[in-house]
Amino acid sequence: MTIQRTLAALGTALLLVAVALIVARPSRARAESRSGAAMGVVRAYFSALADRDFGGALRMTTGAAMQRTRDILVDLERRAAERRAHVDLEVRQLDLRPSGNGTVEARFAIDVIGKKWMFSKVARRLFGNARFYVNDNTITAIAGDLRESD
């Protein structure tokens, strides 16, 4: 009788472990999928900036992230207008790494290219590290440092 109980308890324990593994696997897959989606949103944000689709980059943001993006873009456009020039952005480096819960660590370098008539010149270089907070395919906050050099 004790052997039957031991075997029944062992069978129950194995069944519980199997169920736990099956249940845990989709949540890990969901987390990986969410991290992949968040990285895709951040990559698309930088791509929109490089394509001069500033409206598109702003549509990918909300709240504090939208305000920060808008402030940077307004400053770049203002500086270009003061020189009667046109500005383009060229993403030179973009390294993305998921850091969990819809956040993405980004290391980037961007050339700000001033264009006037047929001439173009790298006017500034922007570089930094930032953490992008992504929720429902929208960047909700950007924390980090943005440095610039001439």
N, C-alpha and C positions, 0 to 999 in steps of 0.2 A: 504494500500500500504506500509506503513512504517513497519508493522508487517512482511510482506512478505520479504522486504529487510533485516530486522533484522534476520529473520530465514535463509535467503540465506547467509548472512555474517557469522552467527554462523555455518552453515553447512560447509562453505568454511574453516573457522578457524579450525573446528574439522577434516576436511579432511587433512589440512596442518599438524596438530599435529600428526595425524596417520601416514602420510608419513614420517615425521621427525623421529618418533619413529622406524619405519621400517628401514629407512636408517641408523640410529645410531646404531642399534643392531648389524648388521654385522661388523661394524668397531670395536666395543667393542670385539666381538668374535674373530676378526682377531688379535687384540692386545693381548688378552688372549692366543690365539694360538701361537703367536710369542713369548710371555713370556715363555710358556710351552716348545716350541722348543729350546729356548735359554738355559733354565734350563737343558734340555736333553743333549745339546751339552756339557755344563760344567760338568754334571754328567758323561758323556762318557769320557771326558778328564781325570778326576780323576780316573775313572775305568781303563783306558789305563795305567796310571802311576802305579796303584796298580798291574796290570797284567804284568808289566814290558814290555809293548808294547810302548816303548819310541818313536818309529817311528810313531805309530798310534796317540800318543798324539801330536807329531809335525805336522802331517798331518791335525789335527783339528785346527791348528793355522796358522796365516799369519802375516807378518810384525813384529811389536814390540812384539807381544805375542809369535811369534815363536822364536825370538831372546832371549827373557827372559827365555822361557822354555829351549831352547838349552843351555844357560849359566848355568842354575841350574843343568841340567842333566850332562853336561860336568864336572862341579865341583864335583858332587857326584861320577861319574865314576873315575875321577882323584884321588880323595881321596881313593877310594876303591883299585885302582891299586897300589897306593903307599904302601898299606898294603897287597898287593897280596890277596885281598879278592873280594868277589862278593857282590853286593848290591841289596837289594829288598826294595820296598816301601810298607808300609801298611797304608792305610787310616783309621785312628782311628775315626775321626769325620769329618762329612761333612754336614754343614747346608747351604742350598741354599734358596735364597729369590729373586724373580724377583723385579727389581726396575724400570721397564719401558724402552721403546725404545730399547729392545734387550739387556739390561744390567742385570747382575745377581750378587747379593751380595753373597759372599761365606765366610763362617767361617770354618776353617779346622784345623786338627791336623794329621800329618803324621809321622809315625815312619820310620826311615831309619835303616834298619837291615843289619848289616854286617855279611857275611857268609864266613867262612874259614874252609875247610875240612868238618867235620860234626858238627862244632860248629856255633852257631848264637847268635848274641847279638844286642840289640838296640844300635846303635852307636850314633845316634842323633835323636832329636825330632824337627820336623819343625811344626810351627803353625803360624797362622795369619789370617788376614782378607783381602779380595781382591774383587775388582769389575772387572768382566769379561764383556767385550764389544763383543757382538756377532752380526755378520751380515752375512746373507745367510748361516747359519749353520757353520760358521767359527769364531773362537775367533780371533778378530783383535787386542785387547789390553788387558793387565792385569795391573791394578793399585792397589797398596796396599802394605802391609808390610809383609815380611816373616822373622820370627824370628827363631832362633834355640837354642836348649839347649843340653848339653851333658848328 
